């Protein structure tokens, strides 16, 4: 299978996972178990399957967040709520958010259940070696697609996302990009977050952002305005191609026909989510982020 086939499937499947980070249902559920309102819910809920880890582990596995932002929430979160309670709250957020965004008819549809079964059938195809975040999620029990197809699809999409994401971090390390440099060059491609949101949401200061630009310019990867040079575009293409290769195992396991079917189903579901306002305006340079 062409590794880019897996990228296409991931690109339409991933928004069904990442919409949870923008769901208004999040704060009420996390505050109810003792977490502080705001970013603590994000860091604690995404890290919870790894256990009560420290800030350095979160920085290593999340990669592009400012260390000061992480330290404001981790490990303080674990003194307020156990990781198991945080993960359970997160699944309640997923349940409520998907029901609101997709609607009950879609939740009960044969297409959503088929997507869940296809995604689950390949979600454990890759091994855990070198993939700390994926490995933690792979040890969780999966929701039953017959009883909770939307939760099963979200869980499978999360596994596929974090498997690819862990491989992406390997590619970034090989490219010798630190967290803020990786974020800077990605926004410079015109995809993902708009720069203003990237800086604020990832906890970098303007000074740190500009220092990253200067380091990248010193390597010939961006120009004085922060735009990618030819060398920078080659580097980013190489990172994405390397990520495709490292993330292809689930889709190789699924095969061409079923990967194409999952891509079609996920595109339909993501289209519904986007039409129903799953993501706020002014955050992404592209519709699905």
C-alpha positions as CSV (number, residue, x, y, z in Angstrom):
1,X,0.0,0.0,0.0
2,X,1.2,3.5,-0.8
3,X,2.0,5.0,2.6
4,X,0.1,8.2,1.6
5,X,-3.1,6.1,1.5
6,X,-2.8,5.8,5.2
7,X,-2.2,9.5,5.6
8,X,-5.5,10.2,3.7
9,X,-7.4,7.9,6.0
10,X,-5.8,9.3,9.1
11,X,-6.6,12.9,8.0
12,X,-10.3,12.3,7.8
13,X,-10.4,10.0,10.9
14,X,-8.4,12.2,13.2
15,X,-10.9,15.1,13.5
16,X,-13.4,12.6,15.1
17,X,-10.8,12.2,17.8
18,X,-9.6,15.8,18.1
19,X,-13.0,17.5,18.3
20,X,-13.0,16.5,22.0
21,X,-10.4,19.1,22.7
22,X,-12.8,21.9,21.7
23,X,-15.9,20.4,23.2
24,X,-17.7,22.6,25.8
25,X,-18.7,19.5,27.6
26,X,-15.1,19.1,28.8
27,X,-14.8,21.7,31.6
28,X,-17.9,20.7,33.5
29,X,-16.9,17.0,33.5
30,X,-13.3,17.7,34.6
31,X,-14.2,20.3,37.2
32,X,-16.8,17.8,38.6
33,X,-14.0,15.4,39.5
34,X,-11.8,18.0,41.0
35,X,-9.6,19.4,38.2
36,X,-9.2,23.1,37.7
37,X,-11.1,24.7,34.9
38,X,-9.1,25.3,31.7
39,X,-6.1,23.6,30.3
40,X,-5.6,21.1,33.2
41,X,-8.3,18.9,31.7
42,X,-6.5,18.6,28.4
43,X,-3.2,17.7,29.8
44,X,-4.5,15.3,32.5
45,X,-7.1,13.6,30.2
46,X,-4.7,12.9,27.3
47,X,-1.9,11.7,29.7
48,X,-4.2,9.7,32.0
49,X,-3.7,6.3,30.4
50,X,0.0,6.6,31.2
51,X,-0.8,7.0,34.9
52,X,0.3,9.8,37.2
53,X,3.3,10.8,35.1
54,X,5.4,13.9,35.6
55,X,5.7,17.0,33.5
56,X,8.8,15.7,31.7
57,X,6.9,12.7,30.4
58,X,4.1,14.8,29.2
59,X,6.5,17.1,27.5
60,X,8.3,14.1,25.8
61,X,5.1,12.6,24.5
62,X,3.1,15.7,23.6
63,X,6.3,17.4,22.2
64,X,5.3,20.8,21.0
65,X,4.0,22.4,24.2
66,X,5.9,24.9,26.3
67,X,7.4,23.3,29.4
68,X,6.1,26.1,31.7
69,X,2.5,25.5,30.5
70,X,2.8,21.8,31.2
71,X,4.3,22.4,34.7
72,X,1.4,24.6,35.6
73,X,-0.9,21.6,35.4
74,X,1.2,18.4,35.7
75,X,1.7,16.8,38.2
76,X,-0.7,19.0,40.2
77,X,-3.7,17.4,38.4
78,X,-3.0,14.0,40.0
79,X,-3.4,15.4,43.5
80,X,-6.9,16.5,42.5
81,X,-8.1,13.4,40.6
82,X,-6.7,9.9,39.9
83,X,-5.8,9.1,36.3
84,X,-8.6,6.5,36.2
85,X,-11.2,9.1,37.2
86,X,-9.8,11.5,34.7
87,X,-10.0,9.0,31.9
88,X,-13.6,8.0,32.8
89,X,-14.6,11.7,32.8
90,X,-13.0,12.1,29.4
91,X,-15.1,9.2,28.0
92,X,-18.2,11.0,29.3
93,X,-17.1,14.1,27.4
94,X,-16.6,12.0,24.3
95,X,-20.1,10.5,24.7
96,X,-21.8,13.8,25.2
97,X,-19.8,15.7,22.5
98,X,-20.3,13.1,19.8
99,X,-24.0,12.7,20.5
100,X,-24.4,16.5,20.2
101,X,-22.2,16.9,17.1
102,X,-23.2,13.9,15.1
103,X,-26.8,13.5,16.3
104,X,-28.6,10.4,17.5
105,X,-29.5,9.2,14.0
106,X,-25.8,9.1,13.0
107,X,-24.8,7.5,16.3
108,X,-27.3,4.7,15.6
109,X,-26.4,4.3,12.0
110,X,-25.0,1.2,10.3
111,X,-22.3,3.3,8.8
112,X,-20.9,4.5,12.1
113,X,-20.9,1.0,13.5
114,X,-19.1,-0.2,10.3
115,X,-16.5,2.5,10.7
116,X,-16.0,1.6,14.3
117,X,-15.5,-2.1,13.5
118,X,-13.1,-1.4,10.6
119,X,-11.0,1.0,12.7
120,X,-10.9,-1.3,15.7
121,X,-9.8,-4.2,13.5
122,X,-6.6,-2.5,12.7
123,X,-6.0,-0.2,15.7
124,X,-3.6,-2.7,17.5
125,X,-1.7,-3.7,14.3
126,X,1.4,-1.7,15.2
127,X,3.7,-2.7,18.0
128,X,4.3,-0.6,21.1
129,X,8.1,-0.3,20.7
130,X,9.2,3.3,21.0
131,X,5.5,4.5,21.2
132,X,4.8,5.4,24.8
133,X,1.5,7.2,24.4
134,X,0.1,4.7,21.9
135,X,1.2,1.8,24.2
136,X,-0.7,3.3,27.1
137,X,-3.9,3.6,25.1
138,X,-3.5,0.2,23.7
139,X,-3.7,-1.3,27.1
140,X,-7.2,0.2,27.7
141,X,-10.3,-1.8,27.2
142,X,-12.1,-0.9,24.0
143,X,-15.8,0.0,24.1
144,X,-18.1,-2.5,22.4
145,X,-19.0,-1.4,18.9
146,X,-22.3,-3.1,19.2
147,X,-23.3,-1.2,22.3
148,X,-21.4,2.0,22.0
149,X,-20.3,2.4,18.4
150,X,-19.4,6.1,18.7
151,X,-17.2,5.4,21.7
152,X,-15.6,2.5,19.9
153,X,-14.9,4.6,16.9
154,X,-13.4,7.3,19.0
155,X,-11.2,4.9,20.9
156,X,-9.9,3.3,17.6
157,X,-9.3,6.7,16.1
158,X,-7.3,7.6,19.1
159,X,-5.1,4.6,18.9
160,X,-4.5,5.2,15.2
161,X,-3.8,8.9,15.9
162,X,-1.4,8.2,18.7
163,X,0.4,5.5,16.8
164,X,1.0,7.8,14.0
165,X,1.8,10.7,16.4
166,X,4.5,8.7,18.2
167,X,6.1,8.0,14.8
168,X,5.9,11.6,13.9
169,X,7.9,12.5,17.0
170,X,10.6,10.1,15.9
171,X,10.7,11.9,12.5
172,X,10.9,15.3,14.3
173,X,13.8,14.1,16.5
174,X,15.6,12.8,13.4
175,X,15.1,16.2,11.7
176,X,16.6,17.9,14.8
177,X,13.6,20.1,15.4
178,X,12.6,20.8,19.0
179,X,9.0,21.3,20.1
180,X,8.6,25.0,19.2
181,X,10.7,24.6,16.0
182,X,8.5,21.7,14.9
183,X,5.4,23.8,15.6
184,X,6.8,26.8,13.8
185,X,7.7,24.9,10.6
186,X,4.3,23.1,10.6
187,X,2.4,26.4,10.7
188,X,4.7,27.8,8.0
189,X,3.3,25.1,5.7
190,X,-0.1,26.7,5.8
191,X,-1.7,23.7,7.4
192,X,-2.7,23.0,11.0
193,X,-3.1,25.8,13.5
194,X,-2.8,29.4,12.5
195,X,0.4,30.8,14.1
196,X,-1.4,33.1,16.5
197,X,-3.4,30.2,18.0
198,X,-0.4,27.9,17.9
199,X,1.7,30.3,20.1
200,X,-1.0,30.9,22.7
201,X,-2.4,27.4,22.9
202,X,0.9,25.6,23.1
203,X,2.2,27.9,25.8
204,X,5.1,29.7,24.0
205,X,6.0,33.3,24.5
206,X,6.4,35.7,21.5
207,X,10.1,35.8,22.4
208,X,10.4,32.0,22.3
209,X,8.6,31.9,19.0
210,X,10.9,34.5,17.5
211,X,14.0,32.8,18.8
212,X,12.8,29.6,17.1
213,X,12.4,31.5,13.9
214,X,15.9,32.8,14.2
215,X,17.4,29.4,14.9
216,X,15.5,28.0,11.9
217,X,16.7,30.9,9.7
218,X,20.3,30.1,10.8
219,X,19.8,26.6,9.4
220,X,18.4,28.0,6.2
221,X,14.9,26.5,6.8
222,X,13.0,29.7,6.9
223,X,13.6,33.3,5.7
224,X,13.7,36.4,7.8
225,X,9.9,36.6,7.7
226,X,9.4,33.1,8.9
227,X,8.4,31.6,5.5
228,X,9.8,28.2,4.6
229,X,12.7,28.2,2.2
230,X,13.1,25.5,-0.4
231,X,15.2,23.6,2.1
232,X,12.5,24.0,4.7
233,X,9.9,22.7,2.4
234,X,12.1,19.7,1.6
235,X,12.5,19.0,5.3
236,X,8.8,19.2,6.0
237,X,8.0,16.9,3.1
238,X,10.6,14.5,4.4
239,X,9.1,14.6,7.9
240,X,5.6,13.8,6.6
241,X,6.8,11.0,4.3
242,X,8.8,9.5,7.2
243,X,5.7,9.8,9.4
244,X,3.6,8.1,6.7
245,X,6.1,5.1,6.6
246,X,6.2,4.8,10.4
247,X,2.4,5.1,10.7
248,X,1.4,2.7,8.0
249,X,1.0,-0.6,10.0
250,X,-2.7,-0.2,10.8
251,X,-3.6,0.5,7.2
252,X,-1.3,-2.3,5.8
253,X,-3.2,-4.6,8.1
254,X,-6.6,-3.3,7.0
255,X,-5.7,-3.5,3.3
256,X,-6.5,-1.3,0.4
257,X,-10.2,-2.1,0.0
258,X,-11.1,-1.7,3.7
259,X,-8.9,1.4,4.1
260,X,-10.7,3.0,1.2
261,X,-14.0,2.1,2.8
262,X,-12.9,3.5,6.2
263,X,-11.7,6.7,4.5
264,X,-15.1,7.2,2.9
265,X,-17.0,6.5,6.1
266,X,-14.7,8.8,8.2
267,X,-14.9,11.5,5.6
268,X,-18.7,11.4,5.8
269,X,-18.7,11.5,9.6
270,X,-16.1,14.3,9.7
271,X,-18.2,16.3,7.2
272,X,-21.1,16.1,9.5
273,X,-19.0,17.1,12.5
274,X,-17.6,20.1,10.7
275,X,-21.0,21.2,9.5
276,X,-22.3,21.0,13.0
277,X,-19.5,23.3,14.4
278,X,-17.1,20.8,15.9
279,X,-14.2,23.2,15.7
280,X,-14.2,27.0,16.3
281,X,-13.4,29.5,13.6
282,X,-10.0,31.1,13.5
283,X,-8.0,28.2,14.9
284,X,-7.1,26.0,11.9
285,X,-5.6,27.0,8.6
286,X,-7.4,24.1,7.0
287,X,-11.0,23.0,7.8
288,X,-10.0,19.7,9.7
289,X,-6.9,21.0,11.4
